[in-house]
Amino acid sequence: MARIGIIGSEGRMGHALAEAIAAAGEVLAGGIDKGGDPAALAAGSDVLVDFSSPHALEANLDAAVAAGVPVVIGTTGLEERHHWLIDSAAEHIAVLQTGNTSLGVNMLAFLVREAASRLGEDWDIEIVETHHRMKVDAPSGTALLLGEAAAKGRGVRLDEVAARGRDGITGARRRGDIGFASLRGGTVAGDHSVHLLADNERITLSHLAENRGIFARGAVRAAQWLIGQAPGRHDMGGVLGI
């Protein structure tokens, strides 16, 4: 049985992870939250799962590297500096970072990449996401994951084609853009739709999250898979074999 440590154990995802670890027949090695010692947790774990906050990431990665323990990072709101830290840690340990641990969402990303690669720029791509009123970042990490998948399918950089806000007289839509729209309200766990629109026809690929249990189950499966993987930066595609 794998010993899985939770960073961010007192949050809603932390509680869902504890339940998913038990359901998977693995061992909860312990958990920490703000002010906790990631080094002690890493020392007693076979793998860590981090759903804490961006500002805690550096210390969490340092602890994982020092202990030689792989880590799954599901924290969203990461910036360029955080990705540099992840790349640096991945030189020493296996790190799986993703904007969404749901197996369904990652299969959706695969389908989006395939569709974008085959349909071409005659098809406009717009990504719409809805989350609960308490979510603090936008677009969501999942929306960006889907945008990256679409951009990869087209062989372009997302930061060069992303349209992340429209207001006022914006002019006609720029060919090749990947658009984002974020809705906030209620208690929605996470709804994502990728619209591919051409003249006289449309395709919509969607995923609806009914509760956080799907993210916890996916994170535990990712943690199980990550144990024994070579140092490097991994993603959920490896977990799904796609």
C-alpha positions in Angstrom: 0.0 0.0 0.0 1.2 3.5 -0.9 1.6 6.1 1.9 0.1 9.3 0.5 0.7 12.6 2.2 -1.7 15.6 1.7 -0.5 19.2 1.6 -3.6 21.4 2.2 -5.4 18.7 4.3 -7.9 21.0 6.0 -9.5 22.4 2.8 -12.4 20.9 1.0 -10.1 19.1 -1.4 -8.0 17.8 1.5 -11.0 16.1 3.1 -12.0 14.7 -0.3 -8.5 13.3 -0.8 -8.5 11.6 2.6 -11.8 9.8 1.6 -10.4 8.9 -1.8 -7.2 7.5 -0.3 -9.2 5.2 2.0 -11.5 4.1 -0.9 -8.5 3.2 -3.0 -7.1 1.0 -0.3 -4.0 3.2 0.3 -2.6 4.7 3.5 -3.0 8.3 4.5 0.5 9.2 5.7 -0.7 12.4 7.3 -1.6 15.9 6.3 -0.5 19.5 6.8 -2.0 22.9 6.2 -0.8 26.4 6.6 2.1 26.5 9.1 2.7 22.8 8.9 6.1 21.2 8.2 6.2 19.7 4.7 9.6 18.2 5.4 8.2 16.0 8.2 5.3 14.9 6.0 7.6 14.1 3.0 9.8 12.0 5.2 6.9 9.7 6.1 5.3 9.5 2.6 5.8 7.6 -0.6 4.2 10.4 -2.6 2.8 13.8 -1.8 -0.4 15.5 -3.2 -0.4 19.3 -3.0 -3.6 21.2 -3.2 -2.5 24.1 -1.0 -1.6 27.6 -2.4 0.9 29.0 -4.9 2.9 30.9 -2.2 3.6 27.6 -0.4 4.8 25.8 -3.4 8.5 26.5 -3.1 8.8 25.1 0.4 6.7 22.1 -0.6 8.9 21.3 -3.5 12.1 21.8 -1.5 10.8 19.2 1.1 9.9 16.7 -1.7 13.3 17.0 -3.3 15.1 16.7 0.0 13.2 13.5 0.8 13.3 12.1 -2.8 9.6 11.9 -2.8 7.4 12.4 -6.0 4.7 15.0 -5.8 1.3 15.6 -7.5 0.6 19.3 -7.8 -3.1 20.3 -8.3 -2.8 23.8 -6.9 -4.1 26.4 -9.4 -3.3 30.1 -9.9 0.4 29.3 -10.7 2.5 31.9 -12.4 5.7 31.7 -14.5 7.9 31.6 -11.5 6.1 28.6 -10.0 6.5 26.7 -13.2 10.3 27.5 -13.1 10.3 26.0 -9.6 8.5 22.9 -10.8 11.0 22.5 -13.7 13.9 22.8 -11.3 12.4 20.2 -8.8 11.7 17.9 -11.7 15.4 17.5 -12.4 15.5 15.5 -9.2 12.1 13.9 -8.6 9.0 13.0 -10.5 6.5 15.9 -10.5 3.0 15.7 -12.0 1.5 19.2 -12.3 -2.0 19.7 -13.7 -4.7 22.3 -13.7 -7.2 19.5 -13.2 -6.9 15.9 -11.8 -10.2 14.7 -13.1 -9.7 11.8 -15.5 -12.7 13.0 -17.5 -11.3 16.5 -17.9 -8.0 15.1 -19.1 -9.7 12.9 -21.6 -11.6 16.0 -22.8 -8.3 17.8 -23.2 -7.1 14.9 -25.4 -10.2 15.2 -27.6 -9.8 19.0 -27.8 -6.2 18.6 -29.0 -7.2 16.0 -31.6 -10.1 18.2 -32.9 -8.0 21.3 -33.1 -5.2 19.6 -35.0 -7.6 18.2 -37.6 -10.1 21.0 -38.1 -7.7 23.9 -38.7 -8.1 27.7 -38.2 -11.3 27.9 -40.2 -12.9 26.7 -36.9 -12.9 29.3 -34.1 -12.3 28.0 -30.6 -14.0 29.4 -27.5 -13.7 28.0 -23.9 -16.4 28.7 -21.4 -16.0 27.8 -17.7 -18.3 28.2 -14.7 -17.3 27.9 -11.0 -18.7 28.6 -7.6 -18.7 32.2 -6.3 -15.7 31.7 -4.0 -13.2 30.8 -6.7 -10.5 33.4 -6.8 -8.7 32.9 -10.1 -9.9 33.2 -13.7 -9.7 31.6 -16.2 -9.7 28.4 -14.2 -6.7 26.1 -14.3 -8.9 23.6 -16.2 -9.8 26.2 -18.9 -6.1 27.0 -19.4 -5.4 23.3 -19.6 -8.0 23.0 -22.3 -6.6 26.1 -24.1 -3.1 24.6 -24.0 -4.5 21.4 -25.5 -6.1 23.4 -28.3 -3.0 25.4 -28.9 -0.8 22.3 -29.0 -3.2 20.7 -31.5 -2.6 23.8 -33.7 1.1 23.9 -33.1 1.0 27.4 -31.6 1.7 29.0 -28.2 -1.3 29.7 -26.1 0.0 33.0 -24.8 0.3 34.3 -28.4 -3.4 33.5 -29.4 -5.3 33.7 -26.1 -8.2 36.2 -25.9 -8.9 36.4 -22.2 -11.3 39.3 -22.0 -13.6 41.2 -24.4 -15.3 44.5 -23.5 -16.5 47.4 -25.5 -15.9 47.8 -29.2 -13.3 45.0 -29.7 -13.5 44.7 -33.5 -13.9 41.4 -35.4 -12.6 38.2 -33.9 -9.0 37.6 -34.8 -8.4 34.5 -36.9 -6.7 31.8 -34.9 -7.6 33.2 -31.4 -8.5 30.9 -28.6 -11.1 32.7 -26.5 -11.9 32.4 -22.8 -15.0 33.3 -20.8 -15.4 32.8 -17.0 -18.7 32.7 -15.1 -18.9 32.7 -11.3 -21.9 32.0 -9.1 -23.6 29.5 -6.8 -21.9 26.3 -5.7 -20.8 25.0 -9.1 -17.9 22.5 -8.7 -16.7 23.2 -12.3 -18.3 23.1 -15.7 -16.2 23.5 -18.9 -17.2 23.6 -22.5 -15.0 24.0 -25.6 -16.9 25.4 -28.6 -15.5 24.8 -32.1 -17.4 27.0 -34.5 -17.2 27.2 -38.3 -19.5 28.5 -41.0 -22.9 26.9 -40.5 -21.8 24.2 -38.0 -20.6 23.9 -34.4 -19.1 21.2 -32.2 -19.2 21.5 -28.4 -17.1 19.2 -26.1 -18.1 19.5 -22.4 -17.3 18.2 -19.0 -19.5 18.8 -15.9 -18.2 18.2 -12.4 -20.8 17.3 -9.9 -18.6 17.3 -6.8 -14.9 17.4 -5.8 -14.7 13.7 -5.4 -13.8 13.3 -9.1 -10.7 15.5 -8.6 -9.7 13.6 -5.5 -10.1 10.2 -7.2 -8.0 11.4 -10.1 -5.3 12.8 -7.8 -5.0 9.5 -6.0 -4.7 7.6 -9.2 -2.1 10.1 -10.3 -0.2 9.6 -7.1 -0.3 5.8 -7.4 1.0 6.1 -11.0 3.7 8.6 -10.1 5.5 6.3 -7.6 8.4 4.7 -9.4 8.4 7.1 -12.3 11.7 8.7 -13.4 12.5 12.2 -12.4 10.9 14.7 -14.8 7.8 16.7 -15.3 4.7 14.5 -16.0 1.1 15.1 -16.7 -2.3 13.3 -16.6 -1.8 12.0 -20.1 0.8 9.6 -18.7 -1.8 8.4 -16.1 -4.3 7.7 -18.9 -1.8 6.4 -21.3 -2.7 9.0 -24.0 
